[in-house]
């Protein structure tokens, strides 16, 4: 288990990098790089034009012609100087803005190294995997027992309906016998009544047995549910902890690594651009 202080340090690093808003800076750097490239192309074109004007001026032999052309040539030089100054200020401003952001940013490398170590430790924890598998097996067994109990409740309900049907048939038989005057064959009538009553008693006994079995199963079911909920909570907690740690580790390692590499590349490109100027 990672210590609380380590997680706090990681949260602080993550919070600071979120405040940097690297994606927004990437977009801004793309626009800046494009603008620098456009300035560079424009300056190259202007320098070539300035060189041509300078060569043309140097070829002039008459002093009066030089006096006429020297003014425009000086203005061209001044325009080129202003453009170079503006470009230098733009590059300096861009570099300083990026520097101010990165200067206070924490180094993510130690945090990523710690995350990799923790990931390796969690990945090698075979004992936890075994406990999780055992919990899953026990959970499946309790779910099977719960399903059997549900089927038993359906059987009890069917027996109740059967008893009710026999009771209704018994009542109808008695009423029908009275109405049709089956008094001439009392033995047959009594036999029918006795048979129906025996069926009722037999079904009643079956119902009582099933009800007793249902009560027993209900008690077992309640105990099973308590254990099931306890196991489910333990399993959910372990799974959530492991998935959360693994997912966060992998996401943070990949994200921070990509961000650091991209920032280093952009910083290097910016410095190379300044050195060429």
N, C-alpha and C positions, 0 to 999 in steps of 0.2 A: 504493500500500500504506500502510495506516495505521501510524503509528509505534507501537512497543511501549509507550511511556509513555502514549500516548493511550488505547490499549486497557486499560492498567492502571488509568487514571483511571476509565474507563467501568465496569470490573469493580468498582472500589471503590464507585462510586455505586450500581450495581445491588445490591451486597451490603448496603449500608446501608439501601436502600429495602426489601429483602427482610426485614431485621431489624425494620423498622417494622411489617410485617404490616398493610398498608393495608386489606385485606379485613376483618380482625378489627376494626380501628378503625371501619370503615364500619358494621359490625353494632352495635358499641358506641354509635356516634353515633346510629344509628337508635333504639336503646332509650333513650338519653339525651334525644333530641329528643321522643320520645313522653312520657317522664316529665315533662319541662319543660312540655309542653303540658297534661298532666293537672294539674300543680301550678298552672299559670296559670288554668285553668278553675275549679279549686277555690278559688283566692284571689279570683277575680272573684265567685263565688257568696257567699263569706264576707264580702267587702266590701259587697255589696249588703245582706246580712242585717245587717251592722254599721251601715250607714247608716240602715236602717229602725228599728233599735233606738235609735239616737241621736236620730232625729227623734221617736220615740215618747217618749223620756225628756225631750226638750226641751218637749214639749207638756204634761208633767205640771205641775200648778199647786201642788199641795199638797207641802209640804216632807217630810211623813212618807212620802209615796209615793216621792219622789225618794231618800230615805234607803234605802228598801227596794230600789229598782231600781238604785241606783248601784253596788252590789257586783257583781251579775251583769254589768252593762255594762262595768265595769273588767276583769273576767275575760275578757269577749269581746274587748276591745281587746288584752289581754295575749296571748290565744291567737292573734290575728291578727298581732301583732308577732313572736311565736315562729315562726309559719308563714313570714312574710316573711324572717326571719333564716335559717331552715333552707333556704329556697329560694335565698337569696343565697349561702350557703355551698356548696350543691350546684352552683350555676352557676360559682362561683369554682374549686371543686375540678375540675370538668370542664374548664374552660378551661386551668387550670394543667397538668393531665395531658396535654392535647393540645399545649400550648405546649412542654412538656419534650421531647415526641417530635419536633415539627417544628423546634424550635430548633437541634438538632444535625444535622438532615437536610441533605444537600448539595443545592444548587440544580441541578436536572436540566436547566435550559434551555440552558446552554452545551454540555453533553454532547449534547443532542438536536440543537442547531444543527450541531455537528461531525458527527454521524451523517448528517444531511441532506446536508451538503456531501460527505461520503465517498460517500454513495449516488449523488449526481449525478455524481461523478467516475467511479465504477465503471460507471454506466449509459451514459456516453459513450465508453467504451473499445471502439471498433469493432475495433481491431487484435486484441484478445483474442478477440472473437467470431469473427473470420475464422480465426484459428488453431484454435479449437475446431471450427469447421465442417470445416476441412481434415483434422483428426485423425479426425473422425467418418467422413469419406469414405474415408480410407485404412483405417480399421478395418473398414468394410463390405467393401472389396476383399479384405482378408486373410481375412475370414470366408468369403467366396465361394470363395477358393482352398482354404481348409481343407475346405470341403464337397466340392469336386471331388476332393481327395485321399482323402477317405473313400469316395467312389464308386469310385475306382480300386482301393482295397483290396478292395472287394466283388468287382470284376471279376477280380482275381487269385485270390481264393478260389474263384470259380466255375470258373476255368480249372484249378485244382488238382483240383477235384472231377471235371471232365471227363476229365482225364488219368488219374485213378485209375479211372474207369469204363471207359475204353478198355483200360487195362492188365488190368482184370478180365475184359473181354470177350475179349481176346487169349488170356489164360490158359485161359478156359473153352472157347474155340474149339479150342485145341491139344489140351486134354484130351479134348474130345468127338470130335475127329477120330481120336485114337488109339484111343479106346474103340470107335468104330464101324468101325474098320478101313478108313479112307479111304486105303488104300495103292494101290488100283487107279487112283486118279486123283491121282497125286502132283503133277501140274502144277497142277491146280485147288487142291489143298490148299496147295501152296507159294505160289500166287498170293494166296490168302486170308491166309496168315500174313504175306506181304510187304506186303499192303495194310494190315493191322492195324499192322504195325511202322512203315510209313510214316506212318500217322495218329498213332501214338504219338510218332514223331520230330518231326512237324510241331507237335503240341500241346506237346511238350517245348520246342521252339524258341520257340513263342509264350509259354510259361510263363517261360522265361529272359528273353525280351524284356520281359515285363511285370514280372518281378522287378527287372530292371535299371532300368526306368522307375520302379518303386516306390522303389528305393534313391535314385534321383535326386530323386524327389518328397519322400522322407523328409528328405533333406538340405535341400532348399528349404523344406520344411515347418518344420524345426527353426529355420532362420534366420528364417522368417516369424513363427514363434511368439515368438521373442525380440523381434523388432521390434514384434509385435502387443502383447506384454505391456508393452513399454516405452511404446508409444503409449497403451495402455489405462490404465496407471498415470498418465501425464501428463494424460490426459483426465479420469480420476476425480478427480485432485488439483485440476485447474482447476475442474471442475464442483462439487466439494464445497466448495472455497473460495468460489466465487461464490455458490452457494446458501446456504451458511452465513452469509456476510456479508449478503446481501440479506435472508434470513429474519430474522436477528438485528436488522438495522437497522430493518426495518419493524415487527417485533414490539415492540422496545424503544421506538421513537418513538411508536407508537400507545399502548402501555401507560403510558409515563411521562407523555405529554400528558394522557391521560384521568385519571390519578391526580392530577396537579398541579391540573387544573381542578376536580376534585371536592373536593380539600382546600381550595382557595381558596374555593369556594362554601360548604362547611361552616363554615369559619373565619369567613367574613363573616356567615353566619346566626347563629352563636354570639355574635359581637360585637354584632349588632343586637339579639339577645335580651337581652343584658346592658344595652345602652343604654336599652332600653324599661323595664327594671326600675328 
